[in-house]
């Protein structure tokens, strides 16, 4: 099986990562890290594994940033969303 050029492989990895949940991306990243820690990756493949892991990490960060932007902050005194308070 031939390995596609690195730029094409990165595109494929990004497309695959886009459909993963945060948890799935973390599991995939953890599996890559385990392979690297167990010395199961040939020296010639280290860069590819690093880039693949970076894509999973970027996907996780993007999902966290989106979630953070969607979190509603509540006023501790009124327990109403900040920005939606009415002046009485």
Phi, psi and omega per residue, in radians:
X1 nan 2.225 -3.131
X2 -1.524 2.487 3.118
X3 -1.530 2.277 3.120
X4 -1.166 2.790 3.081
X5 -0.959 2.651 -3.034
X6 -0.989 -0.746 -3.121
X7 -1.105 -0.671 3.100
X8 -1.216 -0.694 3.134
X9 -1.111 -0.702 3.117
X10 -1.072 -0.742 3.105
X11 -1.046 -0.770 3.128
X12 -1.104 -0.799 3.141
X13 -1.067 -0.708 3.128
X14 -1.115 -0.750 3.115
X15 -1.090 -0.726 3.118
X16 -1.155 -0.697 -3.108
X17 -1.195 -0.569 -3.090
X18 -1.008 -0.511 -3.083
X19 -1.613 -0.059 -3.102
X20 -1.486 2.595 2.995
X21 -1.337 3.003 3.094
X22 -1.025 -0.815 -3.099
X23 -1.120 -0.712 3.127
X24 -1.133 -0.678 3.105
X25 -1.140 -0.699 3.102
X26 -1.113 -0.713 3.122
X27 -1.103 -0.785 3.138
X28 -1.088 -0.730 3.106
X29 -1.117 -0.735 3.124
X30 -1.089 -0.697 3.110
X31 -1.113 -0.724 3.099
X32 -1.109 -0.744 3.129
X33 -1.115 -0.682 3.110
X34 -1.081 -0.754 3.101
X35 -1.047 -0.762 -3.133
X36 -1.150 -0.683 -3.124
X37 -1.234 -0.500 -3.120
X38 -1.551 0.130 -3.139
X39 1.004 0.552 3.123
X40 -1.513 -0.079 -3.064
X41 -1.801 2.167 3.085
X42 -1.087 2.636 -3.112
X43 -0.922 -0.668 -3.104
X44 -1.155 -0.335 -3.093
X45 -1.771 -0.038 -3.084
X46 -1.021 -0.781 -3.126
X47 -1.086 -0.748 3.134
X48 -1.096 -0.749 3.126
X49 -1.125 -0.713 3.111
X50 -1.068 -0.832 -3.141
X51 -1.126 -0.693 3.110
X52 -1.077 -0.791 3.101
X53 -1.108 -0.668 3.115
X54 -1.081 -0.648 3.122
X55 -1.148 -0.756 3.089
X56 -1.093 -0.730 -3.139
X57 -1.110 -0.778 3.112
X58 -1.076 -0.670 3.119
X59 -1.131 -0.760 3.103
X60 -1.066 -0.780 3.139
X61 -1.095 -0.705 3.124
X62 -1.120 -0.734 3.119
X63 -1.126 -0.716 3.112
X64 -1.138 -0.717 3.122
X65 -1.115 -0.695 3.099
X66 -1.125 -0.781 3.136
X67 -1.108 -0.744 3.140
X68 -1.067 -0.684 3.131
X69 -1.183 -0.444 -3.103
X70 -1.605 -0.161 -3.120
X71 -1.247 2.286 -3.141
X72 -1.549 2.240 3.088
X73 -1.632 2.310 -3.115
X74 -1.791 2.505 3.018
X75 -1.245 2.194 -3.065
X76 -1.140 -0.418 -3.123
X77 -1.469 -0.681 -3.053
X78 -1.868 -0.239 -3.073
X79 0.996 0.524 3.027
X80 -1.869 2.651 3.138
X81 -1.037 2.362 3.114
X82 -1.127 2.318 -3.109
X83 1.757 -0.296 3.126
X84 -1.951 0.235 -3.119
X85 -1.334 2.497 3.111
X86 -1.828 2.550 3.102
X87 -1.532 2.135 -3.098
X88 -1.636 nan nan
